[in-house]
Amino acid sequence: MSIDAALIHDWLTRQALPLWSHAGYDEDAGGFVESLTLDGRPLLDRDKRMRVQARQIYVYSHAHLLGWVPPVGGPSALDVARDGFEFLTHHYWHSDGGGFVFSTTRDGTPADTRIEAYEQAFALFAFAWYHRASGDPAALTWATRTLATLDERLPDPIHGGYFENLAHDLPRRQNPHMHLLEALLALHATTADPAYLDRARAIVDLFGNKFFDAGTGTLGEFFTADWSITPGTAGQIVEPGHHFEWVWLLRRYAEATGEDTRDMADALYEFASTHGCDHAPGPAQGLAFDSVLRRGADERLGHGTSLDNNKRLWVQTEAIKAQLARLERGPDAAAAEHLEQLLERLFGLYLAIGHGNWQDHLDTNGGAIAQSAPASSFYHLFLCLTEVLRVRDQRADLC
């Protein structure tokens, strides 16, 4: 099956965006729902994570910028994004010291009041895109406030970066910093303020000095308090999806700064493509695994020592973005071939349930695992597919 621009455009504009702005939005209580059933009904008995609100604000802000026109009678993309922005800023800010809490109940009452670096990163990402779409100065005011909270409540002045949360829980993770880099690049793209690039540079330096292992070409996930690799199995865990995500982010960073990130990006790409993808013949061939161990490769299958060889949806979207980052650099037959294979698997396995919904998790043989569709995955899908349209198909809108 050929996944052309028309098919991607139809899925986004006529299926996914309408579904998640209707069933995916809680009209009675406000905010975005956490997940839908596989047949598209909202699950309203679950707390609302802040990251879901932020990610959906991004989706509909970006959809507005790309000119999406909803079906007759539907809310506009900007209306959806604005409602999400109001719900997030009214209900998630912690009144005692600041920062966005992890989750609320359905009506916006604080539920889990942890202040996590990960959540602050996604708030910043949402504010960048919402300001770009709406021009609302309040979004940048909130971004400044959020960065001040990160700097005041979560910084590690000795070892660099930010703590996981106020309790300084271990292990430390690269993941919140990766998404903070993404947010800072979005804020720079929105405002052209070089201060955001200075902050981004500090994260890329932390990546190069602590997260990235040049000897194996791998990205660590879990670390001790001083950013040493966590002892034991946890320190050996690597996630191909995050390797691919950094490949794309390093490309964006290089474009913004003019700095050369190719060696690090190439090493990440090589490891994830060689050791983090399923090379065995079958319906799931070409898909990336959830996680592998960095210590060597299984010669029979050609991938890293298996830790979790199931295959989440978001991992594949990041693999797609990495192929596109390679193709932006110039002709790359292997990346072009892998891109088409991944798109066929994406539509044939994950999106095959139709109506703009998705299966979020497959087992090693391509069988469905998830019993519901998490809203959090739309951010991955929307960014991935609009990047396909932009890079491969040279299409700059959703009109």
N, C-alpha and C positions, 0 to 999 in steps of 0.2 A: 504494500500500500504506500503510495507516494503522499507525503505530508506536505502539501503545497501551501502557499500563502493564503489562498481562499479558504482552505479547511481550517487553518489556524484562526483566521479572521472571524469566520462563522462561529467557531467554538467560543471565542472570547466575547464577541459582541452580541450574539443571539442566544447564547446559552449561559455561560458562566457569570458574566456581569449582571444580567437580569436576575438569575437565581439567587446570587449572594447579596443583592441589594433588596430582595424581597424576603425570601425565606431566611436568608442569612442576617437580616436586621430585625431586631426586637422592637417592633413599632409600639408596643404597649409600655415597655419599661425603658427603652432607649439602649443604645449600644449594639454592638454586633454579638451574635450568638457564638457560642464556643464551637458548635459542630452541627452537622445535619445527618439525618439517617441516610442510608445509601439511596433511598428513593426520594430524597430531597425535602424531608420534613424537619423543622427546627427542633433541637433537643434543648428545652428550656430549663431543665432541672440541674444545670451545671453552672458552677461559678464562672465568671467572665475574667479571663486572664488579661492583664494589661497589654501584653504583647499582641494579642489578637486584635484589640482595638487599634493599636498603632499600625499593625500590618495592613488592616483593611482601610484605614485612612490613606495609607500610601497607595493601595491599589486604585481606589476611586479618585484620588488626586491625579495620579498618572493617567488614568482613563480619561479624565477631563482634559488634560493637556494634549492627549492624542485625538481629541475630538469625538469621543464616543457619544452617540445619541441613543438614549434608552428607548424601548418600545413605548408606544402611545400610552400615556397614563402612568408611566413609571417615573420615579424620582431621578433627577439628573445626577450625574456622577459627582458634581460639586456639592449638591445638596446632601448626598450620602456622606461624603467626606466631612462636610461641615458638621453634620449631626454627630458623627463619630468623634470629631475634635472636641465638640462641646461636652459629650459624655465623658471622654477621657479626662479633660482638664477640670471638670466639675467634681469627679468622683474618685480619682486615683491619687491625687496629691496628698501626701502624708502631712497632717496638720502639725505634727510634732517634729520639727527639724527639717522637713522637706524631703523630696524624692517621691517617685511614683511607686505605689505599692504593687504587689504581685497580682492580686486579684480582688474582685468584689463579688457580692451576690448578684442575682439577676437585676435588682433595682438600683445597684450602685453602692450599697452599703459595704464598707471595707470587710473583706473576708480574711485573706492572708496578707498581713501588713509588712512582710519583709521588704526591705529596700535592696534590690539586687542591681548590680552593674548592668546586667543583661537587659533589664527592663528600661533602664535609663537610656541605653543605646538605641533601643527601638523607638522610644519617645522622640528622641532627637531626629531619627530618620523620618518619622511621621511629620514632625514640624517642618522639616526641610521641604518635603514634597507638598504639604498642604499650603505653605507660604508660596511656593512656586505656582501652585494652581490658583490660589485665591487672592494673593497679594495681602492677605490679612496680617497686619503688623504684630498682632497678638501671638502668632505662631513663632516669630523670632524672639519675642519677649520670653515665651516659654522655653525656647531653646537656650537662651542665655541663662535663665533661671536653673535649668536642668544641668547645664555644664558647671555652674557655680556649685550646685549640690554635689556633683561628682568630685569636684576639686576640694570641697570642704569636708565631705563625709567619708569618701572612699579612696583617697589617694594613698599610694605607698611611696613615700618620699625617699626611702632607702633603696628598694629593689626595683622600683619603676612600675608603671601601670596602675591598675586599680584593684582593690580587694573585691572578692566576690560579693560581699554584703557587709553590713555593719558588724556582724559577728566575726568577720575575717575567716570564714569557714575554709577548710581545706578539703580536697585539693584545689589549688588555683587552676583556672582554665584559660586557654587562649580564646575561646569562643566569644565571650563578651567583648573582648578587644577587637576581634575581627568585625563584629557588627558595629562597634563604635567607629572603626575606620570607615565602614560603609556609610554611616551617618554623617561623619565629618566631610567625606567627599561629596555627599549630597548637599550639605550645607554650603560648601564652597561653590558647587555648581549653581546653587540658587542665588548666592549673594556676591560671589567673586571676592569675598573677604579672605586675604592671605592668612589670617590668624587660624582659620580652620585647617589650612594645609600644614601649618606649623604643628598643630596638634596631631594631624594625620602622620606626619613624618616621625614623630615620637613613637607612634604605634608601629610603624614599619620598622623602625630601628629595634624596637623590642622584639618584633617578629624575627628579624635577622640575627639578633644576639641571643635570644632565649627560646623562642618557639620552634625555630627551624633547625634541623640537624642536617648540615651540609654533607656529612659523611654518608648518610643513607638517603638523602633527598626527601626526608619525611617531616611532617608537622606534628609536634607533640600536642597532646590534649590536656594532660593532667600534670600538675607541678607542685612542688613543695613551696613553702613560704618565700624562699629566696629564688624562685624560678628554676630550681634544679628539677630534673625529671623525677617524677614520683617513683619510688622503688617498687619492684615487683611487676606484676602483670599490668597494672594500671598505667605504668609508665611506658609500656610497650604498645598500648592501644593507639592506633591511628585510624582516622576516618577518611576514606577516599572522597566523600562529599565535601569535607572541609578543605582538602587539598585542591579540589577543583574550584571551590569558591574563592580561595586565595589566588589561584591563577587569574581569575577574572578580576578580582579586586586589585591585584598588582598591575594589571593592564590599565585599569582606570586611574590608579595612582600615577603611573608613568605618564599617562596622557596629561594629567593635571600639572605635574611638576617638571616633566622633561627628564626625570631620573631614570636610569637604566635598571630595570628589575627582571630582565629576561633570564638571567642565570638561575635565580631562585624559582621563578615561575616554571622554567623548563624542567628543573629537578622535581618539583612537585607533580607536574603533569606526567613526567615519565614514570615516577613511582606509582601514582594512582592508576594510570592507564595499564601498566604492566602487572602490578601486584594487587590492585584494588578492584579489578573488574572481572566479571565471569567470562572466561574464555571457553568454557565447556559447551559443546553443541547442545542446543535445546532452545525452548521458547524464551528463556531469560538471557541468552547469550548477548554479551555486550553491556549488560547492565552493571552498575557499580554496587559493590557490597556496602552494607551499613558500616562495618568496621572490620579491620584486620589487625594483625600484629606486625610490627615493623621488622621483626627479626627474621629476615630471609624470605624465600619464596618456596611455595610448593611446586616442585618441578613438574609434577603430573598435570596440575591444573593451571599453573602459571600465575597464581595469585599469592598474596601474602598469607602467612599462616592464619587459617580461618579463625575468627572470633565470633562473628555474627554474620553469616552469609545470606541473611534475608536482605530485602531490597526496598528501602523506603522511597516514597515518591520524591521527596525533596533532594535526595542524593542524585537522582537522575537529572533533575533540572539544573543542578550545579555542574554536572558533567556536560550537559548541553552548553551551558554558558562558557565552560572552559574551551570547548571545541570552537566556539565563536570567537573567543579571545585569540586563539591560535590563527584563525582565518583572517582576523583583522590585521595581523602582522604580514600576511602574504599568502600565496598559494600553499596549501598543505593537504595533499591528497588523503593522507590517513585521517586527519581531523575531519575533513569533509565527509569521508565514508562513515566514520563513527557518529558524526552528527546525524546523518540520515538514519542510521540504525537505531540510535537512541530515540529519535522522533517517532519512528515506527513502533517501537516498544511502548513509548509513552501513550500514544493514542490507541494502540492495540491492546494494551494491558491495563493501564491505570485509568484512562479516560473512557474506556469502552462502555461503562455503565450509562453514559449519555446524560443529556439535559444539563450539562455544565457542572456535573458532580464528579467525584473521583474516588477510586480505591487508593488508599494511602500507603498500603504495605503489602508486599508480596513475599512469599516464602522462596526458598532457593530455586524451586522449579517454576516460579511464576504464578503460583496459586495465591488467591486472595486471603489476607489475614484480617485486615481491619473491618470492624463492624459498623463504623460510622466514618464520616468525612470531616476531618478537622478544618476549621476555618483558617488556621494558621498556615496551611499549605498554599493558599491562594496567592500570597505574596511571592512564593517561590515560582509558582506556575506563571503568574502574570509577568513578572520580570523576565523569566526565561523566554516565554513565547514572544513578547514584544522585542526582545533582543534578536530572536530568529528573524522576525519581520524586518528589523532595522539592518542587521548585518548581512544575512543571506539574501533577503528579498528586496533590500533597499527601499523598504516601505516605512514611512515616517508618521503614519496616522492610523486611526481606527475608524475613519469616516466611511 
